[in-house]
Amino acid sequence: MIARRLCLAVAFAVLFALGPGTDARAQTEAGATLGQILRRGYLSCGVSEQAGLAQSVEGAWRGFEVDFCRAVASAIFDDPGKVRFLGMSGKERVSALQSGWVDLLTSAAPWTQSRDSGQRVIYAGVSLYDGQAFLVRRQRSFASAQDLADVSVCVQQGTSYELELADFFHGRKTAYEAKPFATFEEAAAAYDSGQCDALTADATALHAARAKLAGPKDHDVLPDFLSKAPRGPVVRQGDDQWLAIVRWTLFAMINAEELQVTAANADAALKSEDPRIRYLLGVEGDRGAGLALPGDWPYRIVKHVGNYADVFERNLGQASPLGMERRSNALWGKGGLMYAPSVR
């Protein structure tokens, strides 16, 4: 009984010291990764170097992955410019994250069980639903991958693309000719020169390749996926607070699109009477509880970078050089797979 009273006395003393109306959860201190970022003064972000995803053009980085890094920096610093971008090959990315050279990978290899559990890293969520597809010429009138028969296909040698390609045609008992090349760039160049009827790789890579062709509108990326290749931000295992910050940055952007809060109307949305918007932007409740971030971190993200649709359309969508349709990356209520828990 005495011990119980002592514990209660200590608890009341702590709450009194915090002051009236203070939420003890908001006193969370910065964890190892966030603390290091705050001391350093910027976020270190590893990105792939691919058109639409991450490119350095005249010294300025831009792309879908780049904007996600800027969203995380906005949540932390209220400044999307406090990011150092490091373009990396597929072989470099995981080791750079494991060693602490970068704080975050915006897109590593597609999410699989072995990569999620066997490399001491963890995927924070799915920011882009990708998958192997086909690029074809419109004049052939192929509407679907199921229409492909007796065709030649350019493919990068020694990749999973070769295996998926073989499985696809063998499963349909349809003849085809694989034309392997050492690199994807060589395969794309061979397709462009007419050496094959189709080019296969992940859909984002195919859209980037199409944008470089002499007549991009003369080619289509067929809607079918031969494989699943979900991509998303990756962090080191062992820092749950940092995982939550990265994960909820993505979720906040998806929720903002669903609630139609954009970079253009974020300030006006602060006055909204919709409780979902007020919670999202931090007008009500403490959105920073447990994250060691200011309560308005979701507002910072949307104001500086935009919601998910803003970022997708700017870098990958119909108005961009890649001209991608949303398809699987549309919101769950609009026929897609993008879904996020509520920011409450």
PyMOL commands that set and color helices and strands:
alter all, ss='L'
color gray80, all
select helices_A, chain A and resi 2-18+24-27+32-40+64-77+90-98+113-118+138-140+145-147+160-172+184-192+203-211+216-218+240-258+266-269+275-281+297-304+308-315+327-329+332-334
alter helices_A, ss='H'
color red, helices_A
select strands_A, chain A and resi 43-47+55-57+60-62+83-87+104-105+121-123+128-130+132-137+151-156+176-181+198-202+219-221+229-231+234-236
alter strands_A, ss='S'
color yellow, strands_A
deselect
rebuild
show_as cartoon
